[in-house]
Amino acid sequence: MIPVLRSIWIWTASVAVILSWVPLLGIIRLSDRNPLRLRTGRWVRRLGRILARISPWRIHITGHEHLDPNQVYVVVSNHQSLADIPVIMHLRLDTKWLAKAELFRFPVLGWVMRMAGDIPVVRSDHREGAKAKLQCAEYLRRHCSVVFFPEGTRSRDGQVQPFKEGPFLMAIREQIRVLPLVVEGSGTALPRNTWIFGPPSDIYLQILEPVSVTGRIPAGAPALRDEVRLRISEALVRARAKGLSAQIAGTPPRPLPTS
């Protein structure tokens, strides 16, 4: 009963915050003369961080030394839960998100994403998918990073699923470095296929060292994809081993390793 009541409170508070934020975002969007809507996007990320605070999560971020806010990246992350989105919004980086078109159809949430300039993709429609890729490439050329979940959907078991090649081919064609992220703990914080939040949780976000694409050609996209996936998978294994060691020792989990 307690998880249900807690979840009702969190969702109610979250909806109230989003509804109160929409008029502000509308005003900011109207005054945002930048064609990339960077100012609007920054306020959307602030909203995401507020929603994360409402939730029973303790967010730990490591690897800041690998992130240069003045650089542009193809950002790729493993995907465990919807909680990954407000967690990644803690990055101090101007970003656009490639997201399923279904999310843009939700009232309020869809409005917010469109105001921020995020990119909807219909995976079953190759023509619409091509348009989304062109929009992503245009953002990168204008010096705005784009966030991808290359697994394509949330993992069912917490393991890193096979990656799609698209983001890595784009990184090579646009000669933009890939910034790998590792998220751990979000799968139990907000489990898949339920609206009930898990118990108060520690969620870890680790920023890995960017991967250069210098000298790579489009035919090398599969190798780049597999290299990045391996880095994320190995960092996730190390994170879980460290968390298990902390539990055995009876101490709180430590932050993710930065190397």
Disulfide bonds with the S-S distance in Angstrom:
none
